[in-house]
Amino acid sequence: MPAAARRSTSLTLDARLLDEAKALGVNVSRAAEEGVALAIRTARTRHWREENAEAIADYNRFVERGRPALSDRRKF
């Protein structure tokens, strides 16, 4: 799989964090990229949960009322 295209950008960071990262040899660009990727995953998860909250609640009520879906086909 080819590497993702990279683009230069400008960030403003807390000076103490940047100094410590440099002192510890942290690749700030990669660390920032990982942080942005985590923020994106978190936001997507939150949006998915918001969009599907009603369906999840409906399913949970269904399970609480009786048998889970396809329970009549289970062998255990």
C-alpha positions in Angstrom: 0.0 0.0 0.0 1.5 3.4 -0.9 2.3 5.8 1.8 -0.2 8.5 2.5 0.5 11.9 0.9 1.9 14.3 3.5 1.3 18.0 3.7 3.1 20.6 5.6 1.2 22.7 8.2 1.8 25.1 11.0 0.9 24.3 14.6 1.0 26.4 17.8 2.0 24.3 20.7 2.7 24.9 24.4 6.4 25.9 24.6 7.1 23.6 27.6 5.6 20.6 25.8 7.6 21.3 22.6 10.9 21.8 24.6 10.4 18.6 26.5 9.5 16.6 23.4 12.6 17.9 21.7 14.7 17.0 24.8 13.3 13.5 24.8 13.8 13.0 21.0 10.0 12.8 20.3 9.2 13.3 16.6 6.7 16.1 17.1 5.2 15.8 13.6 4.4 12.1 14.1 3.1 12.7 17.6 0.8 15.4 16.3 -0.3 13.2 13.5 -1.1 10.4 15.9 -3.0 12.8 18.2 -5.1 14.1 15.2 -5.8 10.5 14.1 -7.0 9.7 17.7 -9.2 12.8 17.7 -10.7 11.8 14.4 -11.5 8.3 15.6 -13.0 9.7 18.8 -15.2 12.1 16.9 -16.3 9.4 14.5 -17.2 7.1 17.3 -19.1 9.9 19.1 -21.0 10.8 15.9 -21.8 7.1 15.2 -23.1 6.6 18.7 -25.3 9.8 18.4 -26.6 8.7 15.1 -27.4 5.2 16.3 -28.5 5.9 19.9 -32.2 5.3 19.1 -31.6 2.0 17.4 -29.3 0.9 20.2 -31.9 1.9 22.8 -34.6 0.0 20.9 -32.4 -3.1 20.7 -31.6 -2.9 24.4 -35.3 -2.7 25.2 -36.0 -5.7 23.0 -33.4 -7.7 24.9 -34.7 -6.6 28.3 -38.2 -7.7 27.3 -37.3 -11.2 26.5 -35.1 -13.2 24.3 -32.2 -11.8 22.2 -32.5 -12.0 18.4 -32.2 -15.5 17.0 -32.2 -17.1 20.4 -34.6 -19.7 19.1 -31.9 -20.9 16.7 -29.1 -21.3 19.3 -27.9 -24.8 20.2 -26.8 -23.8 23.7 
